[in-house]
Amino acid sequence: MVRFSTLAAAFGALVAVWTIVGTYLSVLPARACGEIACTSLGNSGWVVESLAVALLVVSAVCFVGPKSLFYLSSLFSAVLGGTVYGLTDFTTIVAITLLLYAAVLVLGVLAARREASMSEQGNPMNLPVFG
């Protein structure tokens, strides 16, 4: 069974890659990218790509690092959401991207706050007493 923190880190990395590819496609000339991919980022695409690369790095470190890094992942997704919302025209693809950022934010907070659960049987303090 996949741990919740692994799922949250993988989803954060996936959304970061989605953002990097989407930003790359949006700064291509209009004739090359079509209606769906173009979000009119213009020259501000490097800001979004930089934040997405930072989210990708933090999400990758979340696989092996402390749980508190998930708060940083949530922070980057919130900043990315605000940046994308402020810099682009609101289209369907931008709405989907904003929903993905919101999901990363929620998953990151939940993964950071989640306690490692241990069953009562597996607890080392629950040893049988003899004697």
C-alpha positions in Angstrom: 0.0 0.0 0.0 1.3 3.4 -0.9 1.9 5.9 1.9 -0.1 9.1 1.9 3.1 11.2 2.0 4.5 9.4 -1.1 1.2 10.1 -2.9 1.3 13.8 -2.0 5.0 14.1 -3.1 4.4 12.3 -6.4 1.3 14.5 -7.1 3.3 17.7 -6.3 6.0 16.6 -8.7 3.5 15.7 -11.4 1.8 19.1 -11.1 5.2 20.8 -11.3 6.0 19.0 -14.5 2.5 19.9 -15.8 3.3 23.5 -15.1 6.8 23.4 -16.7 5.5 21.9 -19.9 2.4 24.2 -20.0 4.6 27.2 -19.5 7.0 26.1 -22.2 4.0 25.6 -24.6 2.5 28.9 -23.7 5.5 31.0 -24.7 5.7 29.4 -28.2 4.4 31.5 -31.1 0.6 31.5 -31.2 0.6 29.6 -34.5 2.5 26.7 -33.0 0.6 26.1 -29.7 -3.1 26.2 -30.6 -6.0 27.3 -28.5 -5.7 24.9 -25.6 -2.0 25.4 -24.7 -1.7 29.2 -25.1 -2.3 31.1 -21.9 -0.6 34.4 -22.9 2.2 34.3 -20.3 4.4 36.3 -22.7 7.7 37.3 -21.1 6.6 36.3 -17.6 6.9 32.6 -18.3 10.3 32.4 -16.6 8.7 33.4 -13.3 6.2 30.5 -13.4 8.8 28.1 -14.7 11.2 29.0 -11.8 8.5 28.5 -9.2 7.5 25.2 -10.9 11.1 24.0 -10.8 11.3 24.9 -7.1 8.1 22.9 -6.5 9.5 20.0 -8.4 12.7 20.0 -6.3 10.8 20.3 -3.0 8.4 17.5 -4.0 11.4 15.3 -4.9 13.0 16.0 -1.5 9.7 15.3 0.2 10.1 11.6 -0.7 13.0 11.3 1.6 13.0 14.5 3.7 11.1 15.5 6.8 7.4 15.9 6.8 7.7 19.7 7.4 8.9 20.1 3.8 5.3 19.4 2.7 4.4 22.9 4.1 7.0 24.3 1.7 5.4 22.4 -1.1 2.0 23.8 -0.2 3.5 27.3 -0.1 5.0 27.0 -3.6 1.7 25.7 -4.9 -0.2 28.6 -3.4 2.3 31.1 -4.8 2.2 29.4 -8.2 -1.6 29.5 -8.2 -1.6 33.2 -7.4 1.0 33.9 -10.1 -0.7 31.9 -12.8 -4.0 33.5 -11.9 -2.5 37.0 -12.0 -0.5 36.6 -15.2 -2.8 34.7 -17.5 -6.2 34.9 -19.2 -8.7 32.7 -17.4 -9.3 29.7 -19.7 -10.3 26.1 -19.1 -6.7 24.9 -19.0 -5.9 27.6 -16.4 -8.9 26.6 -14.3 -7.7 23.0 -14.3 -4.2 24.1 -13.4 -5.5 26.2 -10.5 -7.5 23.2 -9.3 -4.3 21.1 -9.4 -2.5 23.7 -7.3 -5.3 23.7 -4.8 -5.1 19.9 -4.6 -1.3 20.0 -4.0 -1.8 22.6 -1.3 -4.4 20.4 0.5 -2.4 17.2 0.1 0.8 18.9 1.3 -0.9 20.2 4.5 -2.5 16.9 5.2 0.7 15.0 4.6 2.7 17.3 6.9 0.1 17.0 9.6 -0.5 13.3 9.3 0.8 11.3 12.2 2.4 7.9 11.6 -0.3 5.5 12.8 0.7 2.3 14.5 -1.7 -0.5 15.3 -2.2 -1.5 18.9 -0.7 -4.9 18.1 2.4 -3.4 16.6 3.1 -1.0 19.4 6.3 -2.0 21.3 4.8 -0.8 24.6 2.1 -3.4 24.3 4.3 -6.4 25.1 2.8 -9.3 27.2 3.7 -9.3 30.8 4.8 -12.6 32.3 5.2 -13.4 35.9 
